[in-house]
């Protein structure tokens, strides 16, 4: 490939990365200014399911169970 073509492709890629970074920065500032609420029902449900799975994993399942 000709060096001028390689340079042009690198320049285009760099411009794309800079545009992506600017968009990402804008998105972060837009969401960072507002307070985030925690949905306690969803959090509790997920925590409960995780603890149940952890309990089953720690106890171990008998051979052939769940097949």
Order of alpha helices (4+ residues) and beta strands (2+ residues): alpha-alpha
